[in-house]
Amino acid sequence: MTGPAHPGDVELADAAHEGYLDTSHLRADLGARSARSGAITVTTQLAKFCLMLITTVILARLLRPADYGLIGMVTVLTGFIALFKDIGLSSATVQRPTITHSQVSTLFWLNVLLGGATMLVAMAMAPVIAHFYREPRVTAITIGLACTFLINGFAVQHQALLQRRMQFGALAAIDIVATCGSAAVAITLARRGHGYWSLVMAQVATAMIALAGVWLASRWRPSVRLDLAKVTSLVAFGRNLTGFHIVNYFARHLDNALIGRFWGPFQLGIYDKAYQILLLPIGQINAPITAVAMPALSRLVSEPDAYRRAYCRILEKVILLTMPGVALMVLTADWLVMIVLGPTWAQVTPVFVLLGLSAPVAAICDTTGWLFVSQGRTRDMLTWGLIGSGLIVTGIAAGVPWGGVGVAATYSATMVLLVAPLLFWFVTRKGPIRQADFYVTVAPIAGATCVTVVALLGLRSWLGDVTPWSGLTLAVPCALSVFIGALLMSTRGRTILQDAVAMRRLLQAGRR
């Protein structure tokens, strides 16, 4: 590709873009900026969670489990192909201390080319997927979802730059608008009887709205040129990261592929919906925290003590929000399923419970990605991906003969007993984080959660047969009060709560 005709204009434009790419000013008030970013992301994710929950409740009454199962069949492959539209180049843009306009422009065009290529590959694979599942409707669904690859290719670098500059207000606004637009499309089409197509078009709408949003929010514009020599190290970084995502994706989505292949769309719809409901609140915690943690830790990588304190403090908040919440959801799963999905989806409950047993551990494991990427250890990350994925695949395969329930049980057991302990050892072989940091950080919150579990079991025994709304109305305040009370019983627990209050004040200050 060739650049503009006037070299002087190119130099002026590049100078303006270089200033936009500079993030040295962020270090001066990194703590306060992170607090403000946290305030924005927490508020946004709460609003997004409410929107998604309302959408889930409505669509569960308009669509059938088989509709979700058909989408689940397709996303197993399209999600895998989608890994190649980015090849880790967005993470490279966020992680690198310095980056030039020429480099980002080259990465932009690489993402566009990869987006187009993955779209064509997915479309070509559509008949193969339909043959694998023996389900002809899968062909058109695959082609429809493939269009999002090219759309996303134009948005990857702009979104990465907004994250690099910690412009989370703009990202939050885009996220909310895209969620609202997607929900409106899905509900409208579902009400008109379009079935699974409402879910397909909702994903297309999300991609288009997000693309428009990041281009409007970011002042950066790519130059029409491709200089591969300047991005060799960035591509190498992304290559290893993509390698990890490939093996990790295969392990995490093999369950859907096998259930869909051997048990059909109904069983897959039940399993996939259980997974979605469980990840709905957890995703609203981990995703925004990751968006803030990655650029913050990347700026602290040269200061080991500060890096370790920052990571442990953020990890503590992830556990504080995740562990007691998941315990409450697991122990009230039958009530939640009845309220959110309705009686048609009763078979979701046992799958949900079994998957929930490993959810807090999985949330902690997800944070280790921050360590690998922020420290530039993507080769180690790929090595771990091969080890961990092998364990997960073995566990999933062992549960297939018993359907979704069997897969959920063996997956959770593998995560808790094998994957997590090995990962904590592997990631701490290098860098400032020690293996003991995980266990020391988790211990007081895990202890308080155990007390909460006992209290909820007692409450359920005392209540007997009650309506779902009545049960949840009593269970939520009971769990919250018991959990806080249990933390207050120990010095470390009181410190955790005090720090949470202090961070809440920082978040409030950040809003102002």
N, C-alpha and C positions, 0 to 999 in steps of 0.2 A: 504494500500500500504506500502511497505517496502523500506527503504533507501539503499544506497550503502553498500558494505560489509566492508569497512575500515573506522572506526570512525574518525581516524586522517584526512583522506582525506575530510570527510564531514565537519569537523571543519574548515579546511583551506578554503574550497569552500564557506562555510557560511560566514566566516570573509570577504572574498573578496566581496561577495554579499551585506553584511551589509554596507560596505563602499559605494557601488553604490547607495544604498537606502537612505543614509543620505543626507538631503537637507539643513542642517544648514548653509552651505556656501552661500546659495542663499540670505539670509537676508542681508548680508553685502552690496550688491549692487542691492537690489530688484528693485529700480526705474530704474536704467540703464538697468538692465536685462529685465525688462518689456518693456522698450522702444525698445530694440533690438528685443525682441520677437514680439512686435507690428509691427516693420518694416518688419520682415520676413513674418508675417501672412498677413499684408496688401498687400504686393507685391505678395505673393502666391495667395491670394484670387482674386486679380485683374487678374492674369494670368488664374486662374481656371475659373473665370467668363467668360472671353473671349473664352476659350475653350468650356465651356458648352453652351454659346450662339451660337457659330458657329455650334456645334453639334445639338442644338435644331433647328436651321434654316434648316440644311440639312435633319434631320430626319422628320421634319414637311412636307417636300416635297416628302419623300419616304414612309411614313406611313400614315394610315388613323386615324381619331379620334377614331374609334372603336378599333383599336389596343391598343391605350393608355387606352381606357375604360376597356378592358379585363384585362390589368395589374392592373389598379386601383381597379377592383373588388377583385383581389387576395390579393393585398397589404393591404387592409383593415384588413384582418385576419392575414396574415403572419407578418405584422408589429406589431400587438398585441401580437402574440406568441413570437416574437423576444424580447419583453420586459423581458421575463423570462430567456433568455440566459445569462444575465448579473446580474439581480436583484440588480442593484446599486453598485456592488462590485468595478467597475472601479472608480466611484466617491469616494468611501470609501478610495481607495488607494491614490487618489490625495489629498483628504481633510485632512487626518490624519497627524498631525505634525511629528510623528514617526511611523515607521512600520518595521517589521522584515522580513528577508528572508523566514523564516518558514511560516509566515502569508501570504505573497504574493504567495508562492508556493501552499499553500492550496487554496487560492482564484483562482489561475490559474486552478487547477484541477476541482474545482467547476464549473468554467466557461466552461471548456471542457465538463464536464458531462451534464451541463445544455444545452449547444449547441447541443449535440447529442440528448438529450431528446426532445428539442423543434423541431428539424428536424423531428424526428419520429412522433411527434404529428401533425405537419403541414401536413406531407404526409398522415397520417391517416384521416385527416380532408378534404383532397382534394375532395373526392366525395360529401361530405356534402356541401361544398362551391358551387360546380357545381350545385347541386340540388337547393340550395337556389336561385341562380341567373337564374336557368333554362338555363345554358350555359355549354355544355359538354367540351368545350375547356379549361375551367378553371382548370380541374383536372390536366392535364399535366403541365400547367403553375405553379400551386401550388407546385407540386413535384420538378420542376426545381429550383424555388426560395428557397425552403426549404433547399437545399444543402448549401446555404450561412450561415445558422445558425451554423453548425458545424465548418465551416471554420473560422468564426468570433470568435467562442469560443476559438480558439487557439491564437487569436490576442489581446483579450481584455486587459489583464494585461500588456503586453508589451507596448501597446499604452498608457495605463494609467501611466506607469512608465516614459515614455518619456515626457508626459505632466507634471507629478509631478516634474521632473528635469528641466522643461522648455526648453527642447531640441526641440524647434519649427523649427529649421532649418531642422532637420531630418524628422519631421512630415510633413513639407511643401514639401520636396522632394518626400516623399512617396505619398502625396496627388496628386501632379502634375502627377507623373508617373501613378498612378491608374486612374486618370481622362483621360489621353491620351490613356491608354490601353483600358479603357471602351468605349471611343468614337470610337476608331479604330474598335473594335469588333462590336459595334452597327451599324456603317455606312456600314461596309463590308457586314454584314449579311442582312441589309435592302436593299442594292443595289442588292443583289442576290435573293431578293424576299422572304425572310424568315419571313417577317411581324413582328408580336408581339414577335417572338422568338429572334429577334435581341435585344429587350429590356431585355428579361430574361437573355440571355447570357452576356449582358453588366454588369448586377449586379453580376453575378458569377465571371466575370473577375475582377471586382473591388475588391471583397473580397479576391481573390487569390493573387492579386498583393499587396494589403495592408498587408496581412499576411506575405508574403515574406519580405516586406520592414521593418516592425516593428521588426522582428526577426533579420534581418541584422543590424539594427540601434541600438538595445538595447544589452548591454553586459550581461544582466541578463538572467539566465537560471533556470527553475524550478527544484527543487528536486523532486524525485519520492516518495512523501509521502503526506499524508493527515492528518492534525492535526486540527480537528474541534474545539477543546477546545480553541485554540489560536485565533480564528476568530469570537467568539460569538458576541462581540460588533460590529465588522465590518459587520457581517451579519444582525444584528438588524438595524444598520444604513441603509444598503442597502435595507432591507425589507420595511421600511417605504418609502424610496425613490421610490422603485418599485411600492408600493401601489399607490403613487401619479401618477406615469407614467401610470399605468393601467387605473385609472379613467379619467385622462387627455386625454389619447389616445382614449378611448371610446368616449369622448365628441368631440374631434377634428376630428375623422374619421367617426362618425355616418353619416355625410353628404354624404360621398362617398357611404356608404352601402345603405342608403335609396334611393339616386338618382339611383344607379345601380339596385336596386331591383324594383323600381316602374317606372323608366324612360328608363332603358336599357343602353347598352354600348356607344351609340353615345352621349347621353346627359351627361353621366358620363365623357366621353372623353373630351367634351367641358369644363365642370366644372373643371376637374382635370388639364387640360392644363392651364386654367386661373390661378389657384392656383399655379401651378409650375412656370409660368412666373413671377408672382408677388413675389414669394419667392426666385427666382433665384438671384436677386441683394441683397435682404434683408438677405438671408442666407449667402452671402459672407461677410456681415458686422457683423451679430450677432454671427455666428459660430466661427470665429477666435478670436473675442473679448472675447467670453465666455471662450475659451481655455486659454487665457492669464489671464483673470480676476479671474477665479476660484482659481488657485494656489496662485495668488498674494493676494487676499482677505483672503484666508485661513491662510496665514502667518501673516496677520495683525489683526486677530480676537481678539487678546488680547490688542490691542491699539485702543479703540473706536473712538477717534478723527481722527487718521490717516485712519482708516477704512472708516469712513463717508466721508472724503475728497476724498479718492481714489474712492469710489463707485460713488459719485456724479460727479466726473470728468469724469469717464468712461461712465456713463449714458449720460452725456452731449454730448459726442462724438457720441454715438449711435443715439441720437435724431438728432444731427446736420447732420449726414449722411443719416438718414432714412427719416425724415419728408419731407424736400423739394424734395427729390428724388421721393418719392411715389406720392407727389402732381403733379410733372411733368409727371409721368407715367400715372396717372389717367386722367389728362387733355389732354393727347395725346394718349390715349389708342387705338383709332381706327387706328392711324398711326402706332403705335408699332405692333399691331396685323398683320396689312397688311405686314409690313416689315419682321417681325420675322417668322410668320407662313404662310402668303399668304392668298388669298381670300377664300380658302376652310374653313378657321377657323373664318370667320367673326362673328359667334355667340358667340365667346369668349369675345368680347368687353364689353357687358353689365355686364356679370358676373365678369370680371376683375375690372371694375369700382366700383361695389358694394363691392367686397372684399377689394379693395384698400382703401375704406373709413375707415376701422378699422385697416389697416396694421401698421401705426405708433404706435397706442395704444397697439397692440399686441406685437410689438417689445419692448416696455417699460415693459409690463407685463412679458415678457420672462426673463428680467434681474432680476426680483425678485427671480428667482430660485437660483441665485448666493448668495442671502442673506440667504435663507433657508439652503442651503447646506453648505456654508462656516461657518455658525454659528452652524452647527450641529443640526438644527431644522427640521429634516425630519418628525417627528411626526406632527408638525404644518403644514408642507408642505402637508402631506396626508390629514389632516383635511380640508385645503383649497381646495385641489383637489376635494373632495366630494361636497363642497359647489359650487365652480365655475363650475364644470362639470354639476351639476344639472341645473344651469342657462343656460349653453350653449346648452345642450340637448333639453331643452324646446324651446329655440329660433330656433334651427335647425328644430325640428319637426313641428313648426308652419309654416315654409316656404316650406315644401315638396310638398303640393298641387300645387304650382306654379313652380315646377321644379328647375333647377339650379339657375335661377335668383331669385326665391323666397327664397331659402336657403341662398344665398349670402346676400340678403337684411336683413333677420332676424338675421343671424349670426353677421353681422357687427353692427346692432343696439344693440344687446345683449352685445357684447363686449364693446362698447363705453359707453352705458348708465348704465349698471349694473355691469358687471364683473370687469372692471378696477377700478372704485371707491372703490368697496368693497375690492378688493385685496390690494390696497394701504393702506387702513385702517388696514387690517388684518396683513400684513407682518410687519408693523411698531409698533405693540403692544409690541414687544420685540426688543432688539438690539439697536444699535446706530443710525439707520436711522429713521428720522421723516417723518410723512405723508406729511408735507409741503415741504419736500425736493423734492418730485416728481414734484409738481406743480411749485415751484420756478425755478427748473432746466428747465422745459419744456416751461414756459411762454414766454421768449424772442424769442426762436426759433419758437414757434407756431405763435407768432405775425408776425414775418418776413415771415413765410410760407403763412399766410393769405394774406399778401400784394402781395406775388408772385402769388398766385392763381388768384387774381383780375387782375394782369398784364397779365397772360396767357389767361384768358378769353377775355380780351380786344384784345390781339394779334390774337386769333382765330377768333374773330368777324371781325377784320380788314382784315385778310388774306382771309377769305371766303373759296372757294373751291380750295385747292392746293394739290399737290402730297404729299404723306407721307414723302418722303425724304426732300422735300423743307420745309415742315412744321416743322419737327424736327430740321433741320439745323438752323432755326430761333428761335424755342422755347427754345432750350437748353441754348444758350448764354443769351437769354432774362431772363429766370428763374434764372440763376446763378447770373447775374449782379443785378437784382432786389432784390434777397434774400440777397446778401452781402450788398447792399446799405441799405436795411431795417435794418439789424443788426447794421450797423455803426451809425444809427440814435439814438441809446440808449447807455448809459454807460455800461450796462450789456452786450449788444450785442457786443460792442467793446472788452470787456474783453474776451468774448467767442472766438472771432476771434483771438485775441492775444494769447490765450492759445492754440488754434488749430495750430497756426504758430509755437509756442514754441515746441509743441509735434512733429510737422513735422520735426523740426530741430533735436530733439532727435532721431526721427526715422532715419533720414539721418546719424546721428552720429552712430546709432546702426548698420546701414548697413556697415559702414566703420570699 
